[in-house]
Amino acid sequence: MKLDTKVMRYLTSEDWRVLTAVEMGSKNHEIVPTPLIEKLSGLRGGSGVHKCISTLAKANLIARVKNAKYDGYRLTYGGLDYLSLHTHLKRQTLYSIGNQIGTGKESDIYVAASPSGISHVVKIHRLGRISFRTVKTNRDYLRHRSSASWMYMSRLAALKEFAFMKALRENGFPVPEPIAQSRHMIVMSLIDAFPLRQISEVPDPAGLYSELIDMILRLASFGLIHGDFNEFNILIKEEDKVAPAVRNTKDQVLTSSEPSKKLTPILIDFPQMLSVDHANAVMYFDRDVNCIKRFFERRFHFTSDEPGPFYADARKLIGKSGSKRLDVEVEATGFSKKMAKELETYMREVGVDGDGGKDRDDGNGLDDPDSENDSDSEDGLQGREEEVDSEITDENPNSTGERVEKEGECLDTRALSTLSLEEKT
């Protein structure tokens, strides 16, 4: 679905309370009854709540399910987007949102800007988008698992990716800087680079191949396997490499007139990250290695003379050179084995298990979960986050309600939808 923030600036504090109430009610209700929305919102007078519900429904932030047994509403992905953006706005993580710069199998990528004008990337997980293509085969699985909610799984994917990205960044891996995470949305630093799949030639294929294989082995030494290590999830950053100074016999310093270029690989996309102790670790590790081998052979006509590396070799590197088990560390931060198992089971059942060297769908023409009014399409959010609690509290009384817009906050100011959208007074 398309992210549209035009209505956001016109929502009042009461609208936000009602929208948050629907999210909270989704914890135990597939369709949140209207009386429960009134109770959770804490607003006096039923007429005000119904007015807010009408406003939110017109903006497609909540939706009434057809043929329901009682009067109620469910949260849409648009509503979840707004709640996430509202949280980032209050944290002063984001100021404006710009163009969509990428579409994954079940995620959308946007360029954004902070209040200080620094460009960021916003990744919105939308698990369930491609699942409707195979909904007949997966219907039984989804019906009997309340935790299979698209939004809950999207939240788990974002939580997992943010946790691993943070751990990898802190241990010197070339990954984007994780800035913030709310629900199914991650804010990270913008990398000025190109996907490896878009690069037709490199000056030193053997050197780049060796660097990527070393990255796979280094991940293993920290107890991790990427699980989707291929040309789609590797960015190549081009940097100027200063040539070393050369001195002649008269001690005169001579420098090269044409600095060489250094290609630095940046690793992205971590929802499929798994431990080296995983039951299928051998398969995932071999798949990561073979994806790189096939791509370099196909694109750059380079074939390594050395076999492997193999999983058995990678196991020997665990804990070497002072490396620690990041799989254990991430679990200690709150992303538990239960969460990982739920997310892994979902991805396996609906076919979102990494690209495995296959062509990636660009996301065009994919079905939208919010377009489905069947009661089986949503099971509701499973869990109440800290920011959900904060959303239901009174808004900042010092809010001026002014509409503020800045120019040049993103790459293309013509495409901006400003997020400094305080509640309308």
TILO-944730 format. One record per residue (C-alpha): x, z, y. Coordinates in steps of 0.001 Angstrom, whole numbers, plus 500000, padded with zeros to 6 digits. Each point is the difference from the previous one (the first is absolute). Layout:
N
XZY
...
***
This chain:
425
500000500000500000
501049499427503577
501047502938502145
497888499957503153
500500502833502489
497722498725502779
497320502618499391
502472502870499825
500231500522503749
496255500505500291
499589502679497328
499159503460501306
501229503311498653
496622500392498261
500473496634498293
503387501112498667
498498503253498684
497260498137498158
502469497454498580
502229502807498775
496971501745498526
499248496898497913
503590500013498743
499812503683499117
496669499548498257
501470497178497931
502047502591498147
497045500851497768
497473497278500817
500154496288499396
497288499664502642
500103502826502537
496462501269500735
499004499896503648
499155503761500118
503492500769498693
501524497797502713
498080502006502598
501238503267498505
503663498984499686
500165498508503488
498968503308501552
497938498250502660
496774501543501257
496900497895499992
499239497379497418
499339497269502563
503620500048501178
501308499679496449
497678497089499262
501141498273503171
503623500360498911
499139498738496520
498365496947501533
503069499327502161
502368500323497050
497837497831497741
499828497213502591
503811500036500171
500168499830496170
501868503298499833
497379501411497654
497443498165497891
496697500692498319
499983499129496309
497152497837498724
497491501470497553
501293503541500464
497800502835498764
500338501891503272
500879499349503635
503748500062500444
503143498100500951
503435499229498617
503290499615501821
501326496434500255
503616498904500209
499378499337503680
499013503623500480
503067501176498109
502143497744502198
498548501563503121
500536503549498755
503626499215499163
500640498323503342
498315502880501800
502339502452498256
503078497933500926
498728499782503569
499614503766500299
503471500477498507
501316497494502567
501460497932497184
498289496803501157
498798498653503302
498995496410499228
499470497711497051
500973496338500014
500028496952497755
499752500014496243
503409498943498734
499501500195496245
497526500282497154
500826501391496601
497966500144496840
498246503145501134
501420500810503424
500032498664503550
502979500166502350
499689500190503799
502457500297502833
499338502929502313
501578501977502828
500618503656500783
499126501610503348
503625499433501060
499750496281499243
502032499981496773
498794497420497482
498838501318496635
498403498628496859
496659501269498705
499312499526496297
496397500485498908
499443500397496274
496763498394498805
499905500578496269
496908498516498426
500099496769501962
501104497760497140
498355502145497370
496599498419500533
501338496800498487
500167501803496657
497275502560500672
498103499108496819
502933500904497773
500827503129501999
496474501255500661
499928502481497126
503372501420500971
498965500483503604
496596501458499212
501315502804497833
502781501076502335
498909501568503248
503617499901501207
499927496187499884
498626499808503521
501647497164501860
500607502208503025
501377502869497965
502374497662498200
501033498433503315
500784503470501314
502082500754496895
501905496732500373
500786500787503647
500975503578499189
502318498862497221
501610497241502039
500607502277502985
501497502742497815
502434497652498248
500887498158503188
500862503285501687
502093501209497054
501876496697499734
500651499866503735
501403503526500005
502405499037497215
501435496946501684
497977497198498410
499288496931502160
496263500467500508
497786500054503113
499768503296501830
496758501789499037
498335501353503114
496549501298499055
497300499791497351
496278500660500274
497567499287497168
500649496419498859
502129499007502994
503795500186500444
501970499534503218
503610498903499571
502769498447502063
499984496257500655
502881498192498286
501200496783501625
500518498142496735
498652497263497747
498610500339496451
502462498789497411
497427497520498700
500116498149503343
503764499475499955
501138496670498580
503752500604499982
502556502743500544
503753499676500640
500938502244497067
497369500126497204
502332501911497664
500614502721502586
496294500415500787
499113500025496287
502601502674499340
498673502097502867
496434499830498667
501036500887496460
502020502916501363
496857501152501825
498021499993496742
502742502057498324
500251502385502945
496250500590499839
500410500818496321
502772502470500792
497445501865502115
497504499925497131
497852497142501317
498903496498499033
498396497883502706
497596498269497607
499432496980502270
503518498975500995
499696496316500894
500313497509502848
496674501102501497
501148503594500540
503515499360501289
500664499262503664
503248498423501123
501297501206503342
502595497867501726
502645501885501956
503109498901501837
503156500863498124
502897500462502368
503110498235498744
503099502219499765
502503499649502802
503116497944499318
503361500684501669
502752497445500417
503705500675500264
499744500883503697
497368502684499307
497350497967501746
496539500676498633
498106496931498828
496305500185499051
497826497529498192
497817497924502307
497184499743497417
498919503340498515
498831499759496397
496550501075498815
499322502893497648
496835499984497889
498593503468499365
497186500398497436
497168502371500922
497733501304497248
496242500394500610
496747500693498117
500110503120497819
496553500644498439
501353498889496596
503074502252500171
500459502030496819
502362502405498296
502722499003497552
498254502369497594
496813497923500053
498718498846496610
500409496343501008
503195500475502012
501966497498497905
497433497250500586
499804500607503754
503767500202500400
500578496777498065
497254498296501985
501616500947503311
503360498619498860
498516496815498546
497976499315503158
503197499886502055
501818497929497381
497213497425499834
499640499733503753
503721499481500642
500168497458497210
496987498113501323
500620500216503744
503778500165500414
501047498469496637
502089503097499317
500343501532496564
502015503130499411
502659499879497304
499456503665499170
497072501026497766
497674502792501059
500034502523501434
497972501753497323
497889503127500078
502448501854497736
502747499408502533
497788501192502840
499182503245498190
503690500884499972
500069499887503807
497335502671500519
501411502866502032
503398498363500468
501847500077503350
497918502907501229
496663498174499751
496898502100499453
496759499326498176
497708498603502669
497167499598497492
499977503780499577
500431500578503729
497038497797500939
497816501764497464
500950503303501617
498838498717503399
496413499760498789
499618496642498262
499314501429496570
500203498456496549
496204500006499863
499801497895503166
502664497648498691
498164499602496690
496677499276501729
501577497376502238
501936498424497140
496907499837497780
497992498378502762
502673497383500697
500333499187496324
496251499695499450
499361497702502973
503176497980499638
501933501312502997
503235500712498193
502603498251502100
500674496334500326
502410499736497150
501479496839501414
496652498251500273
498647498393503137
498260502471502227
496497499432501228
499884499731503758
496764501900500140
497892497165501395
496488499880498730
500208503318498199
496859501961499474
499441503021502206
498861503291498463
497945500721503109
497982496855499396
498728501494496736
496907502176500273
499927500798496292
500190503717499409
502919499450497624
502178498557502740
500852503357501564
500336503418498425
500990501780503197
503145501654501214
501502502583497676
501542502721502056
500011501416503475
503179499504502002
501283502156502807
499235497320502546
496400499899498783
499716503651500912
501463499296503417
497643497087500609
496945502254499815
501289502360502689
499143499677503656
501748497196501816
502557500661502713
498081501295503037
502694498586502264
499171496450498927
499229497956503097
498049497326498192
501852497349501921
500671496626498450
503720499407500299
501695496738499142
503638499015500167
501488496556499849
502836499017497725
499601502800497465
500045497581497081
501490496629499263
496995498077501301
498045501762502740
497175497483499718
499193501317496524
500049503702500875
497144502362499384
500994503127501899
499854503252498074
500226502369502964
496266500317499686
498963503473500974
496434501116499397
497459498553502381
498668502594502402
***
